[in-house]
Amino acid sequence: MTAVLILAVIACSLGVVSSQHESRRLVTEIEREQAHTRALQEEFTRLDIEQQAVAALPTVEKLARKALRMDVPGKDTQISLDLSREGRR
């Protein structure tokens, strides 16, 4: 009878240890997924801001053309600079 009780206590102890290990593993996995979620939210925010900035460019161009009477310079008034290493010599 005592041997059976000792085996039952050992089995229960192993079950508790196994449960604690599994619980810690799952908590670690949850924390990893939460960190991944935060990273994705930050990337989404950055991309959303970038998209809004790009979407605003036509509006800025339209205002520059109308209010400031700005236009793209013609080919004869454009100046090109060669910034490569060969051009710096």
C-alpha positions, 0 to 999 in steps of 0.5 A: 500500500505504501509503495502505491502511495509513493508511486502516486506521489511521484507520478503527481510530482512529475505531472506538476513539473510537466505542467509547469514546464508546459505553462512556461513554454506557452507563456514564452510563446505568447510573449514572442507572439505579442512582440511580433504583433507590436512589430507588425503594428509599428510597421503598419503605422510606418507604412500608413504614414508613408502612404499618406505622404506619397498620396499628398505629393500630387496635392503639393504639386497641384498647389505649387503649380497653381498658387506659386506658378511653378512648373517643371523646368524644360530640358534646356534649363536643366543642369545635371551633375555627375556625382560618381567617383570618376566625375569627382576627379 
